[in-house]
Amino acid sequence: MGRLSRKLRNYGWYRHLTGRQEPEIYTLFFDGAHERIVSRFLADPDRDWSNVDLHFILASLAETGQDVSSLARRIAPPIAPGDFQAVVDAQLAAEMSDEQPGILSQPRFVHKSVYAAAIGLKAGKRHFIETGTFTGQSLYSISALFGHLSTVEASPDLYKAANALFEATNTKNITTRLGDTREFLKALPADYMNDAVIFLDAHFSSGVTSRLYGECPQIDELKIVIERAPGAIVVVDDMRTMTGKNGYPDLYQVLGALPNTMRAQFSFDQLILMGKDRAVVPGFP
Ligand SMILES: C[S@@+](CC[C@H](N)C(=O)[O-])C[C@H]1O[C@@H](n2cnc3c(N)ncnc32)[C@H](O)[C@@H]1O
């Protein structure tokens, strides 16, 4: 996908979720225009910025070395455990009432880290492991649901932004790592991984995201987690992008990395691998 068509796709997504005509902050962030984001924010700090915008603004403030503590207090808190089922149900209801999604489609209303969290919690997993932190926004939103969460990011700027968010919000149960997902997954304790849902979401995805360690490490990640954590629930995100183009593997290569005895299913564009435990995919019988 070219740069222009990626932008148009992003515009469509943003407009759909926010109702706004101009995807300014999101687009500026992907273009790495942190100074412009900061000056727009400082020109009108008390505006009713959306929660998503606040996350990007915080990341840009961190990137430009500015204080983030007061902004962090305006960001929506993590989903409370008692509210979680209602959040999942509402997202699924919105998704199902929308036009029929295609095969392996990106959901419009379901947040995929929330969905991965729901799958893990249904299977009784106590921890959450993510590869590809980005701004840390999605991990932050589910941080009250798990005992411990770990994440790795290849981009030093995004790593710094996520740390700024977790520090400013006093989030103590998230461990962040800077580096390549393969080294990260090899170093985690196996018993911790087996008691986790592992959300594989590390790949270059245009703009500020990193391709320092290649475009898409997913096959390597799968081999590592299947060998090291046979009891984990593994959720592989963004399967719609596995087309064999732009350095990504194709679907056959991804599926070919799985043992043929492994129980697996697709939901939206996520591949869900179930270990010893039976995972129940929320919203589907
Ligand atoms: C799709 S984004 C992650 C989104 C995030 N998980 C969320 O739910 O908001 C992919 C991220 O993976 C990072 N990345 C790419 N290759 C990586 C690698 N080999 N190791 C670690 N992170 C990587 C990119 O910099 C980017 O921030």
The ligand as an SDF file (V2000), in Angstrom:
LIG
                    3D

 27 29  0  0  0  0  0  0  0  0999 V2000
    0.7700   -1.7190   15.0450 C   0  0  0  0  0  0  0  0  0  0  0  0
    1.8890   -0.8720   16.0930 S   0  0  0  0  0  0  0  0  0  0  0  0
    1.4710   -1.4430   17.7000 C   0  0  0  0  0  0  0  0  0  0  0  0
    0.1590   -0.9060   18.2090 C   0  0  0  0  0  0  0  0  0  0  0  0
   -0.0870   -1.1550   19.6750 C   0  0  0  0  0  0  0  0  0  0  0  0
    0.1380   -2.5270   20.0480 N   0  0  0  0  0  0  0  0  0  0  0  0
   -1.5070   -0.7440   19.9830 C   0  0  0  0  0  0  0  0  0  0  0  0
   -2.3510   -1.6390   20.2430 O   0  0  0  0  0  0  0  0  0  0  0  0
   -1.7950    0.4560   19.9670 O   0  0  0  0  0  0  0  0  0  0  0  0
    3.3710   -1.7410   15.7940 C   0  0  0  0  0  0  0  0  0  0  0  0
    4.5280   -1.2720   16.6490 C   0  0  0  0  0  0  0  0  0  0  0  0
    5.5780   -2.2650   16.5900 O   0  0  0  0  0  0  0  0  0  0  0  0
    6.8300   -1.6210   16.6040 C   0  0  0  0  0  0  0  0  0  0  0  0
    7.8080   -2.5860   16.0480 N   0  0  0  0  0  0  0  0  0  0  0  0
    8.0750   -2.8650   14.7440 C   0  0  0  0  0  0  0  0  0  0  0  0
    9.0050   -3.8470   14.6390 N   0  0  0  0  0  0  0  0  0  0  0  0
    9.3220   -4.1990   15.9160 C   0  0  0  0  0  0  0  0  0  0  0  0
   10.2120   -5.1590   16.4570 C   0  0  0  0  0  0  0  0  0  0  0  0
   10.9610   -5.9670   15.6840 N   0  0  0  0  0  0  0  0  0  0  0  0
   10.3140   -5.2580   17.8020 N   0  0  0  0  0  0  0  0  0  0  0  0
    9.5730   -4.4410   18.6180 C   0  0  0  0  0  0  0  0  0  0  0  0
    8.6970   -3.5230   18.1390 N   0  0  0  0  0  0  0  0  0  0  0  0
    8.5610   -3.4020   16.8150 C   0  0  0  0  0  0  0  0  0  0  0  0
    6.5830   -0.3830   15.7670 C   0  0  0  0  0  0  0  0  0  0  0  0
    7.5160    0.6300   16.0030 O   0  0  0  0  0  0  0  0  0  0  0  0
    5.1640    0.0180   16.1700 C   0  0  0  0  0  0  0  0  0  0  0  0
    5.1660    0.9640   17.2130 O   0  0  0  0  0  0  0  0  0  0  0  0
  1  2  1  0
  2  3  1  0
  2 10  1  0
  3  4  1  0
  4  5  1  0
  5  6  1  0
  5  7  1  0
  7  8  2  0
  7  9  1  0
 10 11  1  0
 11 12  1  0
 11 26  1  0
 12 13  1  0
 13 14  1  0
 13 24  1  0
 14 15  1  0
 14 23  1  0
 15 16  2  0
 16 17  1  0
 17 18  1  0
 17 23  2  0
 18 19  1  0
 18 20  2  0
 20 21  1  0
 21 22  2  0
 22 23  1  0
 24 25  1  0
 24 26  1  0
 26 27  1  0
M  CHG  2   2   1   9  -1
M  END
$$$$
